Structures are given as structure tokens and as C-alpha cells.
Amino acid sequence: MIEGDAAAVLRRHVDAFNARDLDALMAGFTEDASWVTGTSVARGVGELTELFSGAMAGLLPTLTIQNLLTEGDWAACQMTETLTAADEERTFFIAGFYELRGGRIASAKIYREGSAEIG
């Protein structure tokens, strides 16, 4: 995978997430993908679908890519996330580290400013 391809995978991921297009979002993951956020771990398409559909329905997050670095099948991305929690709009800085396989996300570790837990 060339550098531009990894960047395109992450941009498609963010675009699908922001559009609340769950089908397009899930198409960007491998069947055995893992997603780690704070103390939460989701593995496989079923758990990822549950995680993202819940976030899209309840928190209404929007991601904005600030910086994106790629190296082969690896990507690191600094983003801002704006969401609504407890009827209040909040913005957080996020760092995401991704491993890609076959043009799709195989694993991700996401770190949110302060805490990855919404409370």
C-alpha cells in the first residue's frame, strides 16, 4: 500500500463517520478489526457496528482531520471531535493510530484529550 492509499482510507473513514453512513463505515474495516478507545475494546464487525451505530445515534460526533501521517500500512491522525453529551456540545482533541490491511482498517487505538470515556 502506498502512502496516498493509507491517507485515502482514513479520509473515507472520517467522511463515512461524519455522514452517519454506517454501511460505508463498516465496509472500511476488515472482518476481524479491533478498535480500542479508553477502556473499551470492540472486536469484529458485529461489535464495531454496535459501537458506531450507538455513537452516531446518541452523541452525534463530527470528526475533523488536523494532521495525518502515513507509513506503508500504518497511519497516525490528529483530529478534533465535536459531539453532544448531556445536552452540551463539546470538542475534544483525538489521536488515532491505525493499522491497515488490504486497504481497510484492521486495528485502531484512539486517545481522546483527557479521557476517551464520555461522562
C-alpha positions as CSV (number, residue, x, y, z in Angstrom):
1,M,0.0,0.0,0.0
2,I,1.5,3.4,-0.9
3,E,1.3,6.4,1.3
4,G,-1.5,8.1,-0.6
5,D,-3.7,4.9,-0.2
6,A,-3.4,4.9,3.6
7,A,-4.4,8.6,3.7
8,A,-7.4,7.9,1.4
9,V,-8.6,5.0,3.7
10,L,-8.6,7.3,6.7
11,R,-10.3,10.1,4.8
12,R,-13.0,7.7,3.6
13,H,-13.4,6.5,7.2
14,V,-13.9,10.1,8.6
15,D,-16.2,11.0,5.7
16,A,-18.4,8.0,6.3
17,F,-18.4,8.6,10.0
18,N,-19.4,12.3,9.6
19,A,-22.1,11.3,7.1
20,R,-23.5,8.8,9.5
21,D,-23.2,6.2,6.7
22,L,-22.9,3.0,8.8
23,D,-22.7,0.8,5.7
24,A,-19.8,2.7,4.2
25,L,-18.1,3.0,7.6
26,M,-18.2,-0.7,8.2
27,A,-17.0,-1.5,4.6
28,G,-13.8,0.2,5.6
29,F,-13.0,-2.4,8.3
30,T,-11.5,-5.9,8.0
31,E,-13.8,-8.7,9.3
32,D,-11.5,-9.2,12.3
33,A,-10.8,-5.5,13.0
34,S,-10.3,-4.2,16.6
35,W,-11.0,-0.8,18.0
36,V,-9.6,0.4,21.3
37,T,-10.9,3.6,22.9
38,G,-10.1,4.3,26.6
39,T,-11.1,1.1,28.4
40,S,-13.4,-0.1,25.7
41,V,-12.4,-2.7,23.1
42,A,-14.6,-3.7,20.1
43,R,-13.6,-6.7,18.0
44,G,-15.1,-7.8,14.8
45,V,-17.7,-6.3,12.5
46,G,-20.6,-7.1,14.9
47,E,-19.1,-5.3,17.9
48,L,-17.9,-2.4,15.7
49,T,-21.3,-2.0,14.2
50,E,-22.9,-1.8,17.7
51,L,-20.2,0.7,18.8
52,F,-20.5,3.1,15.9
53,S,-24.3,2.9,15.5
54,G,-24.6,3.8,19.2
55,A,-22.2,6.7,18.9
56,M,-23.9,8.0,15.8
57,A,-27.3,7.9,17.3
58,G,-26.5,9.3,20.8
59,L,-23.5,11.6,20.6
60,L,-23.8,12.9,17.1
61,P,-20.0,13.3,16.7
62,T,-18.2,15.1,13.9
63,L,-14.5,14.5,13.2
64,T,-12.1,16.9,11.5
65,I,-8.7,15.8,10.5
66,Q,-5.9,18.2,11.6
67,N,-2.8,16.1,10.7
68,L,-2.4,12.8,9.0
69,L,0.8,10.8,8.7
70,T,1.2,7.5,6.9
71,E,3.9,4.9,6.5
72,G,3.0,1.9,4.5
73,D,0.1,0.2,6.2
74,W,0.3,2.4,9.3
75,A,-1.4,5.8,9.9
76,A,-1.4,8.3,12.7
77,C,-4.1,11.0,12.7
78,Q,-4.7,14.0,14.9
79,M,-8.3,15.1,14.8
80,T,-10.9,17.2,16.6
81,E,-14.2,15.6,17.6
82,T,-17.2,17.7,18.3
83,L,-20.1,15.9,19.9
84,T,-23.2,16.5,22.1
85,A,-23.2,14.9,25.6
86,A,-25.6,15.7,28.3
87,D,-27.2,18.3,26.0
88,E,-23.9,20.2,25.8
89,E,-21.7,20.5,22.7
90,R,-18.1,19.5,23.5
91,T,-14.9,19.5,21.4
92,F,-12.0,17.1,22.1
93,F,-8.6,16.6,20.6
94,I,-8.1,13.0,19.4
95,A,-5.1,11.0,18.3
96,G,-5.7,7.8,16.4
97,F,-3.2,5.1,15.4
98,Y,-4.3,2.7,12.7
99,E,-3.0,-0.5,11.2
100,L,-4.4,-1.1,7.7
101,R,-4.7,-4.4,5.7
102,G,-5.9,-4.7,2.2
103,G,-7.0,-1.1,2.0
104,R,-9.1,-1.4,5.2
105,I,-8.7,-0.7,8.9
106,A,-7.5,-3.8,10.8
107,S,-6.9,-2.1,14.1
108,A,-7.2,1.3,15.7
109,K,-6.2,2.8,19.1
110,I,-7.9,6.1,19.8
111,Y,-6.9,8.5,22.5
112,R,-9.2,11.4,23.4
113,E,-8.0,14.5,25.3
114,G,-8.4,14.0,29.0
115,S,-10.3,10.7,28.7
116,A,-11.7,8.5,26.0
117,E,-14.8,8.0,28.2
118,I,-17.7,10.4,27.7
119,G,-19.1,11.3,31.1
